[in-house]
Amino acid sequence: MTADFACKFINLAQPVLGAAVVHATDDFFADKARLIDPKPAVWVDDLYDDHGKWMDGWESRRKRGNGHDHCTVKLGAKGFIEGVDIDTSHFTGNYAPAASLQACVSDKDNPGEKAKWVEILPPTKMKGNDHNFLPVCSDKPWTHVRLHIYPDGGVARLRVYGRVAKDWKKVKKTQIVDLLAMENGGRLLAASDAHYGSPVNVTKPGKGENMGDAWETRRRREPGFDWAIFELGHKGLVKEILVDTAYHKGNYPENCSINAINMPDAEDATIAAQSLYWPLLLPEVKLGPHKEHHFKKELKSTGAVTHIRVNMIPDGGISRLRIFGTLA
């Protein structure tokens, strides 16, 4: 079962944000770069390379002396870490039996041993071929994490869930920014459906790669419409909205609308019910297939807002959503 923090927060260790695996003490059996591959780990029967059985993850040699292995990841954005998933999928007799996590702040790609590493997750027993969801107790933002495995073995994927620690003091009050962008701290709070793709995808940088890199719901067979609620990275005044239906040609939403509210102290648990009464920021507008839709003059005056609810009417897929505005 997926942990609550994995649903509420973004993966700070994803390549689309700029995350990278910068060092490993040993990756003889499986390349350390695979540790943060955004795709789920796979098993391929009878696939071998020069070093042995091909494994989709990071795997070190069998250690025959003292010590243990570790791997360093530069996060895609400096952030507050809420929890991790140390995923050992397909690693059975070769998984790491225990692991711990350190973190540091550094402006270097590979901070090395001289950095001030702080333990944020003590040595913990791992399960093989499983998702090991572990909460992290830390009130500081970090730029790097170091995964220690005891003493050796393999880990398929590492997901580091948290909140982006954006330095908003460097942003001018008149500057137009994407208030919803993942790299600016925008995060998903709730959604009616995410059968084919999570609403988190609409906050990613750049254009969508394909139809799967989007928020797409199942085909609705009952009255109503689908929706997703987001917290903006910073309270702001919305100036323009971009709704991109890239790659969605026979499954784009017929229409969409957006509600918004200024509610800085909103509780995640109750926000879905409250959103029913939020003012309209973008009244219902028509969408088309595989297209960027820009809305300016259609926007209603709502003042500064902290949260939005996107309504896909009745269902379908949206590739990217941009909420452009200035800081309030």
C-alpha positions as protocol buffer text, in pm:
chain_id: "A"
residue {
  index: 1
  type: MET
  ca { x: 0 y: 0 z: 0 }
}
residue {
  index: 2
  type: THR
  ca { x: 130 y: 347 z: -92 }
}
residue {
  index: 3
  type: ALA
  ca { x: 222 y: 572 z: 200 }
}
residue {
  index: 4
  type: ASP
  ca { x: 30 y: 894 z: 259 }
}
residue {
  index: 5
  type: PHE
  ca { x: 339 y: 1110 z: 208 }
}
residue {
  index: 6
  type: ALA
  ca { x: 392 y: 957 z: -137 }
}
residue {
  index: 7
  type: CYS
  ca { x: 48 y: 1085 z: -241 }
}
residue {
  index: 8
  type: LYS
  ca { x: 76 y: 1432 z: -86 }
}
residue {
  index: 9
  type: PHE
  ca { x: 428 y: 1530 z: -189 }
}
residue {
  index: 10
  type: ILE
  ca { x: 644 y: 1523 z: -501 }
}
residue {
  index: 11
  type: ASN
  ca { x: 946 y: 1309 z: -571 }
}
residue {
  index: 12
  type: LEU
  ca { x: 1242 y: 1545 z: -535 }
}
residue {
  index: 13
  type: ALA
  ca { x: 1475 y: 1284 z: -686 }
}
residue {
  index: 14
  type: GLN
  ca { x: 1331 y: 1275 z: -1037 }
}
residue {
  index: 15
  type: PRO
  ca { x: 1543 y: 1353 z: -1344 }
}
residue {
  index: 16
  type: VAL
  ca { x: 1283 y: 1585 z: -1496 }
}
residue {
  index: 17
  type: LEU
  ca { x: 1363 y: 1827 z: -1211 }
}
residue {
  index: 18
  type: GLY
  ca { x: 1737 y: 1786 z: -1264 }
}
residue {
  index: 19
  type: ALA
  ca { x: 1807 y: 1512 z: -1009 }
}
residue {
  index: 20
  type: ALA
  ca { x: 2111 y: 1292 z: -1075 }
}
residue {
  index: 21
  type: VAL
  ca { x: 2299 y: 1003 z: -916 }
}
residue {
  index: 22
  type: VAL
  ca { x: 2645 y: 1154 z: -868 }
}
residue {
  index: 23
  type: HIS
  ca { x: 2842 y: 884 z: -685 }
}
residue {
  index: 24
  type: ALA
  ca { x: 2838 y: 523 z: -570 }
}
residue {
  index: 25
  type: THR
  ca { x: 3100 y: 323 z: -387 }
}
residue {
  index: 26
  type: ASP
  ca { x: 3025 y: 28 z: -614 }
}
residue {
  index: 27
  type: ASP
  ca { x: 2779 y: -38 z: -897 }
}
residue {
  index: 28
  type: PHE
  ca { x: 2942 y: -346 z: -1048 }
}
residue {
  index: 29
  type: PHE
  ca { x: 2623 y: -541 z: -1118 }
}
residue {
  index: 30
  type: ALA
  ca { x: 2378 y: -259 z: -1197 }
}
residue {
  index: 31
  type: ASP
  ca { x: 2438 y: 104 z: -1294 }
}
residue {
  index: 32
  type: LYS
  ca { x: 2374 y: 357 z: -1016 }
}
residue {
  index: 33
  type: ALA
  ca { x: 2190 y: 588 z: -1262 }
}
residue {
  index: 34
  type: ARG
  ca { x: 1896 y: 347 z: -1272 }
}
residue {
  index: 35
  type: LEU
  ca { x: 1824 y: 419 z: -907 }
}
residue {
  index: 36
  type: ILE
  ca { x: 1617 y: 728 z: -993 }
}
residue {
  index: 37
  type: ASP
  ca { x: 1470 y: 614 z: -1326 }
}
residue {
  index: 38
  type: PRO
  ca { x: 1111 y: 749 z: -1325 }
}
residue {
  index: 39
  type: LYS
  ca { x: 975 y: 427 z: -1474 }
}
residue {
  index: 40
  type: PRO
  ca { x: 889 y: 133 z: -1245 }
}
residue {
  index: 41
  type: ALA
  ca { x: 1158 y: -132 z: -1226 }
}
residue {
  index: 42
  type: VAL
  ca { x: 1116 y: -429 z: -1458 }
}
residue {
  index: 43
  type: TRP
  ca { x: 1233 y: -790 z: -1465 }
}
residue {
  index: 44
  type: VAL
  ca { x: 1369 y: -938 z: -1789 }
}
residue {
  index: 45
  type: ASP
  ca { x: 1410 y: -1314 z: -1806 }
}
residue {
  index: 46
  type: ASP
  ca { x: 1740 y: -1452 z: -1932 }
}
residue {
  index: 47
  type: LEU
  ca { x: 1903 y: -1111 z: -1980 }
}
residue {
  index: 48
  type: TYR
  ca { x: 2269 y: -1110 z: -1882 }
}
residue {
  index: 49
  type: ASP
  ca { x: 2563 y: -877 z: -1942 }
}
residue {
  index: 50
  type: ASP
  ca { x: 2937 y: -910 z: -1885 }
}
residue {
  index: 51
  type: HIS
  ca { x: 2891 y: -877 z: -1507 }
}
residue {
  index: 52
  type: GLY
  ca { x: 2605 y: -1122 z: -1460 }
}
residue {
  index: 53
  type: LYS
  ca { x: 2224 y: -1106 z: -1445 }
}
residue {
  index: 54
  type: TRP
  ca { x: 2094 y: -770 z: -1568 }
}
residue {
  index: 55
  type: MET
  ca { x: 1899 y: -595 z: -1291 }
}
residue {
  index: 56
  type: ASP
  ca { x: 1690 y: -280 z: -1321 }
}
residue {
  index: 57
  type: GLY
  ca { x: 1833 y: -75 z: -1036 }
}
residue {
  index: 58
  type: TRP
  ca { x: 2157 y: -17 z: -847 }
}
residue {
  index: 59
  type: GLU
  ca { x: 2345 y: -327 z: -732 }
}
residue {
  index: 60
  type: SER
  ca { x: 2691 y: -363 z: -577 }
}
residue {
  index: 61
  type: ARG
  ca { x: 2918 y: -666 z: -553 }
}
residue {
  index: 62
  type: ARG
  ca { x: 2912 y: -911 z: -264 }
}
residue {
  index: 63
  type: LYS
  ca { x: 3126 y: -748 z: 3 }
}
residue {
  index: 64
  type: ARG
  ca { x: 3397 y: -974 z: 144 }
}
residue {
  index: 65
  type: GLY
  ca { x: 3535 y: -737 z: 408 }
}
residue {
  index: 66
  type: ASN
  ca { x: 3434 y: -466 z: 652 }
}
residue {
  index: 67
  type: GLY
  ca { x: 3225 y: -167 z: 554 }
}
residue {
  index: 68
  type: HIS
  ca { x: 2917 y: -111 z: 340 }
}
residue {
  index: 69
  type: ASP
  ca { x: 2812 y: 59 z: 16 }
}
residue {
  index: 70
  type: HIS
  ca { x: 2642 y: 393 z: -39 }
}
residue {
  index: 71
  type: CYS
  ca { x: 2510 y: 602 z: -324 }
}
residue {
  index: 72
  type: THR
  ca { x: 2472 y: 982 z: -348 }
}
residue {
  index: 73
  type: VAL
  ca { x: 2183 y: 1156 z: -522 }
}
residue {
  index: 74
  type: LYS
  ca { x: 2164 y: 1525 z: -605 }
}
residue {
  index: 75
  type: LEU
  ca { x: 1800 y: 1628 z: -566 }
}
residue {
  index: 76
  type: GLY
  ca { x: 1628 y: 1808 z: -849 }
}
residue {
  index: 77
  type: ALA
  ca { x: 1527 y: 2089 z: -614 }
}
residue {
  index: 78
  type: LYS
  ca { x: 1622 y: 2183 z: -262 }
}
residue {
  index: 79
  type: GLY
  ca { x: 1343 y: 2063 z: -41 }
}
residue {
  index: 80
  type: PHE
  ca { x: 1197 y: 1942 z: 286 }
}
residue {
  index: 81
  type: ILE
  ca { x: 1192 y: 1561 z: 291 }
}
residue {
  index: 82
  type: GLU
  ca { x: 882 y: 1393 z: 431 }
}
residue {
  index: 83
  type: GLY
  ca { x: 952 y: 1030 z: 344 }
}
residue {
  index: 84
  type: VAL
  ca { x: 1122 y: 787 z: 107 }
}
residue {
  index: 85
  type: ASP
  ca { x: 1041 y: 474 z: -87 }
}
residue {
  index: 86
  type: ILE
  ca { x: 1340 y: 240 z: -95 }
}
residue {
  index: 87
  type: ASP
  ca { x: 1206 y: 11 z: -363 }
}
residue {
  index: 88
  type: THR
  ca { x: 1360 y: -338 z: -389 }
}
residue {
  index: 89
  type: SER
  ca { x: 1131 y: -466 z: -666 }
}
residue {
  index: 90
  type: HIS
  ca { x: 1266 y: -785 z: -831 }
}
residue {
  index: 91
  type: PHE
  ca { x: 1558 y: -802 z: -587 }
}
residue {
  index: 92
  type: THR
  ca { x: 1498 y: -1121 z: -388 }
}
residue {
  index: 93
  type: GLY
  ca { x: 1817 y: -1305 z: -289 }
}
residue {
  index: 94
  type: ASN
  ca { x: 2029 y: -1001 z: -365 }
}
residue {
  index: 95
  type: TYR
  ca { x: 1846 y: -707 z: -204 }
}
residue {
  index: 96
  type: ALA
  ca { x: 2004 y: -482 z: 59 }
}
residue {
  index: 97
  type: PRO
  ca { x: 1886 y: -619 z: 397 }
}
residue {
  index: 98
  type: ALA
  ca { x: 1913 y: -279 z: 569 }
}
residue {
  index: 99
  type: ALA
  ca { x: 1945 y: 85 z: 470 }
}
residue {
  index: 100
  type: SER
  ca { x: 1979 y: 434 z: 613 }
}
residue {
  index: 101
  type: LEU
  ca { x: 1968 y: 785 z: 469 }
}
residue {
  index: 102
  type: GLN
  ca { x: 2181 y: 1094 z: 518 }
}
residue {
  index: 103
  type: ALA
  ca { x: 2127 y: 1443 z: 377 }
}
residue {
  index: 104
  type: CYS
  ca { x: 2330 y: 1758 z: 330 }
}
residue {
  index: 105
  type: VAL
  ca { x: 2324 y: 2105 z: 174 }
}
residue {
  index: 106
  type: SER
  ca { x: 2585 y: 2174 z: -90 }
}
residue {
  index: 107
  type: ASP
  ca { x: 2634 y: 2374 z: -408 }
}
residue {
  index: 108
  type: LYS
  ca { x: 2851 y: 2097 z: -554 }
}
residue {
  index: 109
  type: ASP
  ca { x: 2723 y: 1816 z: -773 }
}
residue {
  index: 110
  type: ASN
  ca { x: 2901 y: 1561 z: -554 }
}
residue {
  index: 111
  type: PRO
  ca { x: 2951 y: 1699 z: -202 }
}
residue {
  index: 112
  type: GLY
  ca { x: 3189 y: 1419 z: -103 }
}
residue {
  index: 113
  type: GLU
  ca { x: 3306 y: 1327 z: 245 }
}
residue {
  index: 114
  type: LYS
  ca { x: 3376 y: 1685 z: 357 }
}
residue {
  index: 115
  type: ALA
  ca { x: 3007 y: 1780 z: 347 }
}
residue {
  index: 116
  type: LYS
  ca { x: 2809 y: 1799 z: 671 }
}
residue {
  index: 117
  type: TRP
  ca { x: 2605 y: 1484 z: 629 }
}
residue {
  index: 118
  type: VAL
  ca { x: 2314 y: 1444 z: 872 }
}
residue {
  index: 119
  type: GLU
  ca { x: 2135 y: 1116 z: 934 }
}
residue {
  index: 120
  type: ILE
  ca { x: 1764 y: 1163 z: 864 }
}
residue {
  index: 121
  type: LEU
  ca { x: 1672 y: 794 z: 858 }
}
residue {
  index: 122
  type: PRO
  ca { x: 1848 y: 549 z: 1094 }
}
residue {
  index: 123
  type: PRO
  ca { x: 1951 y: 200 z: 977 }
}
residue {
  index: 124
  type: THR
  ca { x: 1627 y: 18 z: 901 }
}
residue {
  index: 125
  type: LYS
  ca { x: 1552 y: -340 z: 801 }
}
residue {
  index: 126
  type: MET
  ca { x: 1445 y: -377 z: 436 }
}
residue {
  index: 127
  type: LYS
  ca { x: 1211 y: -622 z: 266 }
}
residue {
  index: 128
  type: GLY
  ca { x: 1306 y: -778 z: -64 }
}
residue {
  index: 129
  type: ASN
  ca { x: 1094 y: -733 z: -378 }
}
residue {
  index: 130
  type: ASP
  ca { x: 886 y: -467 z: -204 }
}
residue {
  index: 131
  type: HIS
  ca { x: 828 y: -94 z: -161 }
}
residue {
  index: 132
  type: ASN
  ca { x: 981 y: 11 z: 170 }
}
residue {
  index: 133
  type: PHE
  ca { x: 792 y: 334 z: 252 }
}
residue {
  index: 134
  type: LEU
  ca { x: 965 y: 509 z: 542 }
}
residue {
  index: 135
  type: PRO
  ca { x: 874 y: 849 z: 695 }
}
residue {
  index: 136
  type: VAL
  ca { x: 1152 y: 1099 z: 756 }
}
residue {
  index: 137
  type: CYS
  ca { x: 1162 y: 1343 z: 1048 }
}
residue {
  index: 138
  type: SER
  ca { x: 1350 y: 1653 z: 938 }
}
residue {
  index: 139
  type: ASP
  ca { x: 1264 y: 2023 z: 954 }
}
residue {
  index: 140
  type: LYS
  ca { x: 1546 y: 2147 z: 727 }
}
residue {
  index: 141
  type: PRO
  ca { x: 1566 y: 2167 z: 347 }
}
residue {
  index: 142
  type: TRP
  ca { x: 1831 y: 1953 z: 174 }
}
residue {
  index: 143
  type: THR
  ca { x: 2000 y: 1942 z: -166 }
}
residue {
  index: 144
  type: HIS
  ca { x: 2153 y: 1591 z: -156 }
}
residue {
  index: 145
  type: VAL
  ca { x: 2081 y: 1253 z: -3 }
}
residue {
  index: 146
  type: ARG
  ca { x: 2310 y: 956 z: 52 }
}
residue {
  index: 147
  type: LEU
  ca { x: 2158 y: 609 z: 61 }
}
residue {
  index: 148
  type: HIS
  ca { x: 2357 y: 362 z: 271 }
}
residue {
  index: 149
  type: ILE
  ca { x: 2296 y: -11 z: 224 }
}
residue {
  index: 150
  type: TYR
  ca { x: 2421 y: -268 z: 473 }
}
residue {
  index: 151
  type: PRO
  ca { x: 2641 y: -435 z: 375 }
}
residue {
  index: 152
  type: ASP
  ca { x: 2579 y: -460 z: -1 }
}
residue {
  index: 153
  type: GLY
  ca { x: 2319 y: -569 z: -254 }
}
residue {
  index: 154
  type: GLY
  ca { x: 2060 y: -407 z: -472 }
}
residue {
  index: 155
  type: VAL
  ca { x: 1792 y: -139 z: -465 }
}
residue {
  index: 156
  type: ALA
  ca { x: 1564 y: -94 z: -766 }
}
residue {
  index: 157
  type: ARG
  ca { x: 1450 y: 265 z: -711 }
}
residue {
  index: 158
  type: LEU
  ca { x: 1479 y: 549 z: -463 }
}
residue {
  index: 159
  type: ARG
  ca { x: 1196 y: 803 z: -436 }
}
residue {
  index: 160
  type: VAL
  ca { x: 1245 y: 1103 z: -209 }
}
residue {
  index: 161
  type: TYR
  ca { x: 910 y: 1266 z: -132 }
}
residue {
  index: 162
  type: GLY
  ca { x: 892 y: 1621 z: -2 }
}
residue {
  index: 163
  type: ARG
  ca { x: 821 y: 1989 z: -59 }
}
residue {
  index: 164
  type: VAL
  ca { x: 1030 y: 2223 z: -271 }
}
residue {
  index: 165
  type: ALA
  ca { x: 1204 y: 2494 z: -68 }
}
residue {
  index: 166
  type: LYS
  ca { x: 1184 y: 2776 z: -321 }
}
residue {
  index: 167
  type: ASP
  ca { x: 1370 y: 3097 z: -232 }
}
residue {
  index: 168
  type: TRP
  ca { x: 1095 y: 3342 z: -316 }
}
residue {
  index: 169
  type: LYS
  ca { x: 1301 y: 3639 z: -196 }
}
residue {
  index: 170
  type: LYS
  ca { x: 1488 y: 3622 z: -525 }
}
residue {
  index: 171
  type: VAL
  ca { x: 1166 y: 3667 z: -725 }
}
residue {
  index: 172
  type: LYS
  ca { x: 1054 y: 4024 z: -796 }
}
residue {
  index: 173
  type: LYS
  ca { x: 694 y: 4112 z: -711 }
}
residue {
  index: 174
  type: THR
  ca { x: 632 y: 4216 z: -1073 }
}
residue {
  index: 175
  type: GLN
  ca { x: 785 y: 3902 z: -1224 }
}
residue {
  index: 176
  type: ILE
  ca { x: 549 y: 3655 z: -1393 }
}
residue {
  index: 177
  type: VAL
  ca { x: 606 y: 3300 z: -1269 }
}
residue {
  index: 178
  type: ASP
  ca { x: 426 y: 2968 z: -1294 }
}
residue {
  index: 179
  type: LEU
  ca { x: 273 y: 2950 z: -948 }
}
residue {
  index: 180
  type: LEU
  ca { x: 173 y: 2585 z: -996 }
}
residue {
  index: 181
  type: ALA
  ca { x: 503 y: 2451 z: -1133 }
}
residue {
  index: 182
  type: MET
  ca { x: 653 y: 2151 z: -958 }
}
residue {
  index: 183
  type: GLU
  ca { x: 989 y: 2328 z: -937 }
}
residue {
  index: 184
  type: ASN
  ca { x: 818 y: 2622 z: -765 }
}
residue {
  index: 185
  type: GLY
  ca { x: 652 y: 2409 z: -499 }
}
residue {
  index: 186
  type: GLY
  ca { x: 309 y: 2346 z: -648 }
}
residue {
  index: 187
  type: ARG
  ca { x: 162 y: 2019 z: -520 }
}
residue {
  index: 188
  type: LEU
  ca { x: -140 y: 1796 z: -567 }
}
residue {
  index: 189
  type: LEU
  ca { x: -381 y: 1763 z: -273 }
}
residue {
  index: 190
  type: ALA
  ca { x: -671 y: 1554 z: -405 }
}
residue {
  index: 191
  type: ALA
  ca { x: -828 y: 1423 z: -724 }
}
residue {
  index: 192
  type: SER
  ca { x: -1144 y: 1246 z: -833 }
}
residue {
  index: 193
  type: ASP
  ca { x: -963 y: 997 z: -1057 }
}
residue {
  index: 194
  type: ALA
  ca { x: -615 y: 923 z: -1195 }
}
residue {
  index: 195
  type: HIS
  ca { x: -669 y: 593 z: -1372 }
}
residue {
  index: 196
  type: TYR
  ca { x: -424 y: 648 z: -1658 }
}
residue {
  index: 197
  type: GLY
  ca { x: -195 y: 917 z: -1513 }
}
residue {
  index: 198
  type: SER
  ca { x: -153 y: 1128 z: -1201 }
}
residue {
  index: 199
  type: PRO
  ca { x: -251 y: 1498 z: -1191 }
}
residue {
  index: 200
  type: VAL
  ca { x: 103 y: 1558 z: -1057 }
}
residue {
  index: 201
  type: ASN
  ca { x: 219 y: 1528 z: -1417 }
}
residue {
  index: 202
  type: VAL
  ca { x: 52 y: 1855 z: -1520 }
}
residue {
  index: 203
  type: THR
  ca { x: 294 y: 2046 z: -1293 }
}
residue {
  index: 204
  type: LYS
  ca { x: 612 y: 1900 z: -1448 }
}
residue {
  index: 205
  type: PRO
  ca { x: 859 y: 2120 z: -1638 }
}
residue {
  index: 206
  type: GLY
  ca { x: 855 y: 2130 z: -2018 }
}
residue {
  index: 207
  type: LYS
  ca { x: 622 y: 1968 z: -2266 }
}
residue {
  index: 208
  type: GLY
  ca { x: 473 y: 1626 z: -2204 }
}
residue {
  index: 209
  type: GLU
  ca { x: 667 y: 1339 z: -2363 }
}
residue {
  index: 210
  type: ASN
  ca { x: 362 y: 1138 z: -2469 }
}
residue {
  index: 211
  type: MET
  ca { x: 2 y: 1067 z: -2374 }
}
residue {
  index: 212
  type: GLY
  ca { x: 116 y: 877 z: -2065 }
}
residue {
  index: 213
  type: ASP
  ca { x: 302 y: 1181 z: -1932 }
}
residue {
  index: 214
  type: ALA
  ca { x: -19 y: 1356 z: -1829 }
}
residue {
  index: 215
  type: TRP
  ca { x: -324 y: 1348 z: -1604 }
}
residue {
  index: 216
  type: GLU
  ca { x: -583 y: 1122 z: -1762 }
}
residue {
  index: 217
  type: THR
  ca { x: -898 y: 978 z: -1607 }
}
residue {
  index: 218
  type: ARG
  ca { x: -1105 y: 674 z: -1697 }
}
residue {
  index: 219
  type: ARG
  ca { x: -1408 y: 707 z: -1924 }
}
residue {
  index: 220
  type: ARG
  ca { x: -1687 y: 849 z: -1707 }
}
residue {
  index: 221
  type: ARG
  ca { x: -2008 y: 645 z: -1731 }
}
residue {
  index: 222
  type: GLU
  ca { x: -2211 y: 847 z: -1483 }
}
residue {
  index: 223
  type: PRO
  ca { x: -2312 y: 1214 z: -1443 }
}
residue {
  index: 224
  type: GLY
  ca { x: -2056 y: 1467 z: -1321 }
}
residue {
  index: 225
  type: PHE
  ca { x: -1697 y: 1550 z: -1409 }
}
residue {
  index: 226
  type: ASP
  ca { x: -1342 y: 1489 z: -1291 }
}
residue {
  index: 227
  type: TRP
  ca { x: -1136 y: 1733 z: -1087 }
}
residue {
  index: 228
  type: ALA
  ca { x: -801 y: 1785 z: -914 }
}
residue {
  index: 229
  type: ILE
  ca { x: -705 y: 2023 z: -632 }
}
residue {
  index: 230
  type: PHE
  ca { x: -363 y: 2184 z: -606 }
}
residue {
  index: 231
  type: GLU
  ca { x: -182 y: 2408 z: -360 }
}
residue {
  index: 232
  type: LEU
  ca { x: 20 y: 2678 z: -537 }
}
residue {
  index: 233
  type: GLY
  ca { x: 386 y: 2718 z: -457 }
}
residue {
  index: 234
  type: HIS
  ca { x: 319 y: 3075 z: -342 }
}
residue {
  index: 235
  type: LYS
  ca { x: 13 y: 3291 z: -298 }
}
residue {
  index: 236
  type: GLY
  ca { x: -32 y: 3495 z: -613 }
}
residue {
  index: 237
  type: LEU
  ca { x: -240 y: 3703 z: -850 }
}
residue {
  index: 238
  type: VAL
  ca { x: -323 y: 3496 z: -1158 }
}
residue {
  index: 239
  type: LYS
  ca { x: -266 y: 3672 z: -1490 }
}
residue {
  index: 240
  type: GLU
  ca { x: -284 y: 3390 z: -1745 }
}
residue {
  index: 241
  type: ILE
  ca { x: -367 y: 3020 z: -1761 }
}
residue {
  index: 242
  type: LEU
  ca { x: -233 y: 2765 z: -2007 }
}
residue {
  index: 243
  type: VAL
  ca { x: -412 y: 2430 z: -2055 }
}
residue {
  index: 244
  type: ASP
  ca { x: -220 y: 2192 z: -2282 }
}
residue {
  index: 245
  type: THR
  ca { x: -394 y: 1882 z: -2422 }
}
residue {
  index: 246
  type: ALA
  ca { x: -84 y: 1758 z: -2607 }
}
residue {
  index: 247
  type: TYR
  ca { x: -119 y: 1401 z: -2747 }
}
residue {
  index: 248
  type: HIS
  ca { x: -483 y: 1381 z: -2635 }
}
residue {
  index: 249
  type: LYS
  ca { x: -666 y: 1367 z: -2966 }
}
residue {
  index: 250
  type: GLY
  ca { x: -962 y: 1139 z: -2905 }
}
residue {
  index: 251
  type: ASN
  ca { x: -963 y: 1170 z: -2528 }
}
residue {
  index: 252
  type: TYR
  ca { x: -924 y: 1541 z: -2449 }
}
residue {
  index: 253
  type: PRO
  ca { x: -1178 y: 1704 z: -2213 }
}
residue {
  index: 254
  type: GLU
  ca { x: -1469 y: 1871 z: -2391 }
}
residue {
  index: 255
  type: ASN
  ca { x: -1453 y: 2165 z: -2151 }
}
residue {
  index: 256
  type: CYS
  ca { x: -1274 y: 2278 z: -1838 }
}
residue {
  index: 257
  type: SER
  ca { x: -1310 y: 2535 z: -1561 }
}
residue {
  index: 258
  type: ILE
  ca { x: -1098 y: 2639 z: -1263 }
}
residue {
  index: 259
  type: ASN
  ca { x: -1200 y: 2745 z: -913 }
}
residue {
  index: 260
  type: ALA
  ca { x: -960 y: 2928 z: -681 }
}
residue {
  index: 261
  type: ILE
  ca { x: -940 y: 3047 z: -320 }
}
residue {
  index: 262
  type: ASN
  ca { x: -709 y: 3226 z: -79 }
}
residue {
  index: 263
  type: MET
  ca { x: -688 y: 2974 z: 205 }
}
residue {
  index: 264
  type: PRO
  ca { x: -331 y: 2961 z: 342 }
}
residue {
  index: 265
  type: ASP
  ca { x: -432 y: 2754 z: 647 }
}
residue {
  index: 266
  type: ALA
  ca { x: -640 y: 2498 z: 457 }
}
residue {
  index: 267
  type: GLU
  ca { x: -646 y: 2143 z: 592 }
}
residue {
  index: 268
  type: ASP
  ca { x: -568 y: 1877 z: 333 }
}
residue {
  index: 269
  type: ALA
  ca { x: -828 y: 1641 z: 481 }
}
residue {
  index: 270
  type: THR
  ca { x: -1123 y: 1876 z: 432 }
}
residue {
  index: 271
  type: ILE
  ca { x: -1022 y: 2075 z: 127 }
}
residue {
  index: 272
  type: ALA
  ca { x: -1209 y: 1862 z: -129 }
}
residue {
  index: 273
  type: ALA
  ca { x: -1546 y: 1932 z: 32 }
}
residue {
  index: 274
  type: GLN
  ca { x: -1466 y: 2302 z: 73 }
}
residue {
  index: 275
  type: SER
  ca { x: -1368 y: 2338 z: -294 }
}
residue {
  index: 276
  type: LEU
  ca { x: -1732 y: 2304 z: -400 }
}
residue {
  index: 277
  type: TYR
  ca { x: -1788 y: 2664 z: -295 }
}
residue {
  index: 278
  type: TRP
  ca { x: -1473 y: 2829 z: -426 }
}
residue {
  index: 279
  type: PRO
  ca { x: -1515 y: 3124 z: -665 }
}
residue {
  index: 280
  type: LEU
  ca { x: -1462 y: 3069 z: -1037 }
}
residue {
  index: 281
  type: LEU
  ca { x: -1125 y: 3186 z: -1165 }
}
residue {
  index: 282
  type: LEU
  ca { x: -1177 y: 3047 z: -1515 }
}
residue {
  index: 283
  type: PRO
  ca { x: -1542 y: 2994 z: -1618 }
}
residue {
  index: 284
  type: GLU
  ca { x: -1619 y: 2688 z: -1829 }
}
residue {
  index: 285
  type: VAL
  ca { x: -1433 y: 2706 z: -2161 }
}
residue {
  index: 286
  type: LYS
  ca { x: -1413 y: 2470 z: -2457 }
}
residue {
  index: 287
  type: LEU
  ca { x: -1096 y: 2268 z: -2523 }
}
residue {
  index: 288
  type: GLY
  ca { x: -960 y: 2107 z: -2838 }
}
residue {
  index: 289
  type: PRO
  ca { x: -736 y: 1811 z: -2919 }
}
residue {
  index: 290
  type: HIS
  ca { x: -353 y: 1816 z: -2899 }
}
residue {
  index: 291
  type: LYS
  ca { x: -337 y: 2190 z: -2844 }
}
residue {
  index: 292
  type: GLU
  ca { x: -219 y: 2466 z: -2611 }
}
residue {
  index: 293
  type: HIS
  ca { x: -504 y: 2685 z: -2485 }
}
residue {
  index: 294
  type: HIS
  ca { x: -419 y: 3030 z: -2348 }
}
residue {
  index: 295
  type: PHE
  ca { x: -670 y: 3216 z: -2131 }
}
residue {
  index: 296
  type: LYS
  ca { x: -634 y: 3579 z: -2018 }
}
residue {
  index: 297
  type: LYS
  ca { x: -944 y: 3783 z: -2086 }
}
residue {
  index: 298
  type: GLU
  ca { x: -1163 y: 3494 z: -1970 }
}
residue {
  index: 299
  type: LEU
  ca { x: -1025 y: 3509 z: -1614 }
}
residue {
  index: 300
  type: LYS
  ca { x: -1245 y: 3639 z: -1333 }
}
residue {
  index: 301
  type: SER
  ca { x: -1110 y: 3871 z: -1064 }
}
residue {
  index: 302
  type: THR
  ca { x: -1055 y: 3663 z: -750 }
}
residue {
  index: 303
  type: GLY
  ca { x: -771 y: 3853 z: -584 }
}
residue {
  index: 304
  type: ALA
  ca { x: -477 y: 3661 z: -443 }
}
residue {
  index: 305
  type: VAL
  ca { x: -519 y: 3283 z: -432 }
}
residue {
  index: 306
  type: THR
  ca { x: -335 y: 2991 z: -271 }
}
residue {
  index: 307
  type: HIS
  ca { x: -530 y: 2691 z: -409 }
}
residue {
  index: 308
  type: ILE
  ca { x: -701 y: 2594 z: -732 }
}
residue {
  index: 309
  type: ARG
  ca { x: -942 y: 2322 z: -842 }
}
residue {
  index: 310
  type: VAL
  ca { x: -921 y: 2214 z: -1206 }
}
residue {
  index: 311
  type: ASN
  ca { x: -1241 y: 2065 z: -1348 }
}
residue {
  index: 312
  type: MET
  ca { x: -1220 y: 1838 z: -1656 }
}
residue {
  index: 313
  type: ILE
  ca { x: -1566 y: 1824 z: -1808 }
}
residue {
  index: 314
  type: PRO
  ca { x: -1660 y: 1546 z: -1823 }
}
residue {
  index: 315
  type: ASP
  ca { x: -1332 y: 1347 z: -1830 }
}
residue {
  index: 316
  type: GLY
  ca { x: -1021 y: 1288 z: -2040 }
}
residue {
  index: 317
  type: GLY
  ca { x: -660 y: 1400 z: -2031 }
}
residue {
  index: 318
  type: ILE
  ca { x: -455 y: 1716 z: -1975 }
}
residue {
  index: 319
  type: SER
  ca { x: -81 y: 1715 z: -2041 }
}
residue {
  index: 320
  type: ARG
  ca { x: 30 y: 2038 z: -1869 }
}
residue {
  index: 321
  type: LEU
  ca { x: -130 y: 2319 z: -1673 }
}
residue {
  index: 322
  type: ARG
  ca { x: 40 y: 2655 z: -1614 }
}
residue {
  index: 323
  type: ILE
  ca { x: -91 y: 2914 z: -1369 }
}
residue {
  index: 324
  type: PHE
  ca { x: 104 y: 3229 z: -1455 }
}
residue {
  index: 325
  type: GLY
  ca { x: 95 y: 3517 z: -1210 }
}
residue {
  index: 326
  type: THR
  ca { x: 277 y: 3753 z: -975 }
}
residue {
  index: 327
  type: LEU
  ca { x: 349 y: 3702 z: -607 }
}
residue {
  index: 328
  type: ALA
  ca { x: 96 y: 3846 z: -363 }
}
